Structures are given as C-alpha cells and as structure tokens.
Amino acid sequence: MQATQAQARENLITPKERSKYYYDQKVNDRIFREGDQVYLLKDARQNNMDEHYSSPFPLIKLLGDRNAEIRCNANRTKIVHLNKLKKAFI
C-alpha cells in the first residue's frame, strides 16, 4: 500500500513541474514604483459593457512583494493586491 502511494506521489510531481515550467515562461511580472499612476480593477460589473478598471490613482507605497497602497480620494487610501492594478501610461 505504501509503495503504491509513493509511486502515485512521484507520478503527480512530474506534471506539476512541467506546468510550472510553462507558466513561468509566459508570466510577465508587473513592476510598479511609488508615484506611478495605476488603474484599479473594479470588483463587480453589472453587464459586459461596463468598464473593467476605474480611473488612474497615484501609487503611494509598495507593501511587500504583493500589496500596494493607492490614494483613492484626497483623504482616503486603499491597500490592494498588485493583481488588481494596471499601469497607466499617462
């Protein structure tokens, strides 16, 4: 029984490594700097014709590798994941 489980575990590792290899070839890291203008992905849309992103906001500070703080209004900031941001080329 244990030998069968070990063989099954080994058979699962190879496809995982292959998938990771192909994913890593296609992925593009998003590089942001403090002060960049970014678009914020909207959470929910009413229909397909709605806009996907909201107006550009200034990026105030990067928090670790995956989060950023943006200024939504004159006095309000928001912490969001980098996956929800898109660089605005203004």
N, C-alpha and C positions, 0 to 999 in steps of 0.2 A: 504494500500500500504506500509506504513512504517513498519507495523508488519511483512509483508512478507519479506521485505528487511532485517529486523533484524533476522528473522529466517534463511534466506539464509546465512547471515554473520556467524551466530553460526554454521551452518552446514559445513562451509568451515574451521572453526578453528580446529575442531577435526581431520580431516585428515592431516592438516598441522603439528599439534603437534605429531601425530603418525609417520609421515615421518621424522620429526626432531629427534625423539627418536631413530628410526632405523638407521638413518645416523650417529648420534653421537656414536652409539655402534660400528660401523665399521671403523670410521675415525681414522687415525693414524697421530698425529701431527709430523711434521718434526722439529727436533731440530738441530739447527746449532750453532756453536760457531765461533768466529773470529779466523782465521788461518786455518780453515778446508779446505780441498780440495773438490771441488764440480764440478759436470758435469753440463753444461748448455744445456737445451733443444733447439734444432735447430728450427727456425721459420717455414721453409718450406722445404719439401723434394721433390725431383724430381720423385722418384719412391719408391716402398716398400722396396727395398734392401739398400737404403741409411741408414746411421747411424742416430739414434734418438738424440744422445747427442754429444756435442763437448768435446774436451779434458779437463782434470781437470784444474781448475783455483783456486787460493787461494781466500778465502773469506776474505775481508779486514775488513768490518764493517757491523753490522746489523743496519738497519734504521727503527726503529719502530718494529711493530709486523710482518709485511708482506713483507718488502723490504730488500735487501742486496746489498752491493757494492762489486763487484768482480774485480780482476785485469786481464784484457784480454791480454795485452801485457806489455812490460817493462814500458811503459809510458802512457798507456791508461786504464781507469777504466770504468765500466759499472754498472748502477743500474738496478736490475731486481727483479721481484716478486719471492717469495720463492717457488711458484708452479712450476717455471721453473728450479729449481735446484734439483739435486740429489746428495746425499753424496757419495764421492769417498772413498772407503776403500783401502787406499794405505799403 
